[in-house]
Amino acid sequence: MATQYPEITDRLQRFIEAQHLYFVGTAAREGRVNVSPKGLDSLRIVSPTQVVWLNGTGSGNETAAHLLDTPRMTVMFCSFERQPMILRLYGTARAVHEPDEEWDELHGLFPPMRGARNIFVLDIDLVQTSCGFGVPFYEFEGERPLMDSWAAKKGEDGLVEYQQTKNRASIDGFPTGLPPA
């Protein structure tokens, strides 16, 4: 049964911190809905009503584009081990980019990530758990090293060029807010 909370409790924080995978959902008023899986050591709980997550360079930048149009975001965690549970964080989000005043402070919450492109700040207005009875068991074997090795091969200049050509507009043609190089 679903249970709603106004904020992340200590028990739910422990659950979030134990997860290796989470999903982010956003949508603009028009166009496609985006659901993106996230891993690595990329999410921090700043307070019971705020989380931040570090986003690396990828093939698209849909989340940033959607938030410029409609700042709604859902972050979902599922237990693939032991006790079944699904946890969703609902709220209003915004992107922070490297030139922004908050970048250094927020970026400092995370281990170094080559190609870090933006940080998303989610102000939570609802936390909801549900049973997760239909979620299968999976075992975590480790993080994939591919993102870091891809970014290392690109180098700093190659990453900037990639972001400028591939990440300044969404697949629906919406601007992402990524600043010019």
Secondary structure, 3 states (H helix, E strand, C coil): CCEEECCCCHHHHHHHHHCCCEEEEEECCCCCEEEEEECCCCEEEEECCEEEEEEECCCCCHHHHHHHHCCEEEEEEECCCCCCCEEEEEEEEEEECCCCCCHHHHHCCCCCCCCEEEEEEEEEEEEEEECCCCCCCCCCCCCCCHHHHHHHHHHHHHHHHHHHHHCCECCCCCECCCCCC
